Amino acid sequence: MPATQPDLRATLLAGLKALQLDLSAQQVEQLLDYQELIAKWTRVYNLTAVRDPAEMMTHHLLDSLAAIVPLRRHLQAQGLAQGAHLLDVGSGAGLPGVVIAICCPQVAVTCVDTVAKKAAFIKQAALALKLPNLTGLHARVESITQSFDVICSRAFASLIDFTQWSAGALASHGVWMAMKGKHPADELALLPAHVTMFHVEQLQVPGLDAERCIVWLRPVS
């Protein structure tokens, strides 16, 4: 039997507590509305393979929410707590980009995808969820000329492809934030000399019995 809205709310609130993530009541509503929007669009456009609401909460929302505290920490340390620009590459249904836009209203988030319907969904989400800091872009990441402080991806591509394709959009002081499953030792070994990994951060996603990590990378100056 599918999870009800009260069940999803309880799972989300328990997850936020486990992640030590303090969000306003409005942000909690936006996250729940966002999941509902994904489910609605997926029935027609197949945005995501995950259709069960409870599974969507853990595998998509809480999985993306696990990156918020590390991201906030990085932005704070770099003096970018206000006005940072973040690019989410291969964003799909907006994971983690839309979640970041909800949780970090001071960050301007651009979600780019080569699939038109997915970029259209992001634009619809920005309107429906009233997120002026969220932009959907239908393009190849290689064509982007704007500079971003953080470029992130989640289950998008190998580290070498991710960094190579998006290098032109990275600010000189910028970093890559790659959300991965297991520690990608093989991928790290293949990185070119001009890209360096400076931190691998293990994540614990509430309700998800699987390995998750963030690989932080920067260009070698």
Secondary structure, 3 states (H helix, E strand, C coil): CCCCHHHHHHHHHHHHHHCCCCCCHHHHHHHHHHHHHHHHHHHHHCCCCCCCHHHHHHHHHHHHHCCHHHHHHHHHHCCCCCCCEEEEECCCCCCCHHHHHHHCCCCEEEEEECCHHHHHHHHHHHHHCCCCCEEEEECCHHHCCCCEEEEEEECCCCHHHHHHHHHHHEEEEEEEEEEECCCCHHHHHCCCCCEEEEEEEEECCCCCCCCEEEEEEEECC
